[in-house]
Structure formats: C-alpha cells, structure tokens
Amino acid sequence: MIATLQCTVIDCPDPAALAAFYGRILGWRVDDGDPKWATLTAEDGRQLAFQLAPDHQPPRWPDPAHPQQLHLDFDVDTRADAERARQELIRSGATFLHDSEGERSGFLVFGDPAGHPFCICYGQS
C-alpha cells in the first residue's frame, strides 16, 4: 500500500450549498467555514469534500459530449423507499433524470444542484 484515501472531492460552483444538499441525504456533519471548501463527515470519520470551481461545467447525463466524470450511489432497501427518497430529493433541489423501472431492484438517477448525477439504488443489498 502506498497511501490511504483521505476523502473524495467534488468540484462545484457553491461548496456550502452542495455540502448541505448531500448532508441532508447522509445525515453527516457539515463544515462550511471556508467559502472555497466544505466537508461532510460521518460519525466514523468518512468524508466527502466540495471544492469551489467557478467555471464548473456540469455534466449532462447521459450525453457523452458532457460526461458525468463521477457519480455517487446511495442505497435504500426497497422501491418504496426509493420513491420516498425521490420526493425528498426533489424538494431539496435535485433534478430527476431516469428510472431503471426495476420492481425489486434498480436505481433512480438524479442530478444534484450542481448537475452531478447520482443514484438512489434499491434492492441491491
């Protein structure tokens, strides 16, 4: 081993706002004291960070001319849980993009407020 992973960093136009968005999904603590950087921290120490990118060009999933670059997957147990998550995510500023339409397992794809795609996966654990 050469090193350990410190955190995953996501470029965005508003680090505090995007950290708050994902903080609502995960229930993690937000540290947004620096206008150019915000961090989410789980109780066990895992972290996601958000970095100011003033010229950020959001991906346009699934358009290959504007690729997603990365995406985050979040798990819920059932399709019904995913539907409940859909409503809350839209209220929080997410944009609904796609439904795999699986009955027992599948995923819903959303764009976060900065345009990054992410998935709510269900029935996969």
Residue pairs with C-beta under 8 A, 6 or more apart in sequence:
6 47
7 39
7 46
7 47
7 48
7 49
8 47
8 48
8 49
8 70
9 48
9 49
9 50
9 51
10 18
10 48
10 49
10 50
10 51
10 70
10 114
10 116
11 50
11 51
11 52
11 53
11 56
12 18
12 50
12 51
12 52
12 53
12 56
12 114
12 116
13 52
13 53
13 54
13 56
13 114
14 52
14 113
14 114
15 32
15 34
15 35
15 36
15 37
15 38
15 50
15 51
15 52
16 30
16 32
16 35
16 38
16 50
17 113
18 38
18 50
18 112
18 113
18 114
19 30
19 31
19 32
19 38
19 39
19 40
19 48
19 50
20 30
20 32
21 92
21 93
21 94
21 112
21 113
22 28
22 40
22 48
22 50
22 72
22 112
23 29
23 30
23 40
24 88
24 92
25 74
25 89
25 92
26 40
26 42
26 48
26 74
28 40
28 41
28 42
28 46
28 48
29 40
29 41
29 42
30 38
30 39
30 40
31 38
31 39
31 40
31 41
32 38
32 39
35 52
36 51
36 52
37 49
37 50
37 51
37 52
38 49
38 50
39 47
39 48
39 49
39 50
40 47
40 48
40 49
40 50
41 47
56 114
56 115
57 66
58 66
58 111
58 114
58 115
58 116
59 66
59 67
59 68
59 69
59 115
59 116
59 117
60 66
60 115
61 68
61 71
61 97
61 98
61 109
61 111
61 117
62 68
62 98
68 116
68 117
69 116
70 116
71 116
71 117
71 118
71 119
72 116
72 118
72 119
73 107
73 118
73 119
73 121
74 85
74 118
74 119
74 120
74 121
75 121
75 122
75 124
75 125
76 82
76 85
76 120
76 121
76 122
77 122
77 123
77 125
78 122
78 123
79 102
79 103
79 104
79 106
79 122
79 123
81 122
82 106
82 107
82 108
82 120
82 121
82 122
85 108
85 120
86 96
86 108
86 110
86 120
89 96
89 110
89 120
90 96
93 112
93 113
94 110
94 111
94 112
94 113
95 110
95 111
96 108
96 109
96 110
97 109
97 110
97 111
97 117
98 108
98 109
99 106
99 108
99 109
100 106
100 107
100 108
100 109
102 122
102 123
104 123
105 121
105 122
105 123
105 124
106 121
106 122
106 123
107 119
107 120
107 121
107 122
108 119
108 120
108 122
109 117
109 118
109 119
110 117
110 118
110 119
110 120
111 117
111 118
112 118
